[in-house]
């Protein structure tokens, strides 16, 4: 029995593969935890960016949603025969 066998290293080829798998299993949770943290940070940054964009916070950089690019005069010009719209009172709601 060699001095390194107790530390997860083995003497034969078959045993060395088993030792490598044991070592990889100890490292794998750390790697997957790191990837998960990176994914969470990336999604958080994407959400913050979308929130800023949707509220018009990025208009300074030339990116803004269409609803902020439109103003009332353009909307009035887009209306098709608005005089035909008639608003009628509805029936009262019965309790």
ABEGO torsion letter per residue (X at the ends): XBAAAAAGBBABAAAAAAAAAAAAAAAAAAAAAAAAAAAAAAAAAAAAAAAAAAAGAAAAAGBBBAAAABBAAAAAAABBGAAABBBBBBBBBBX
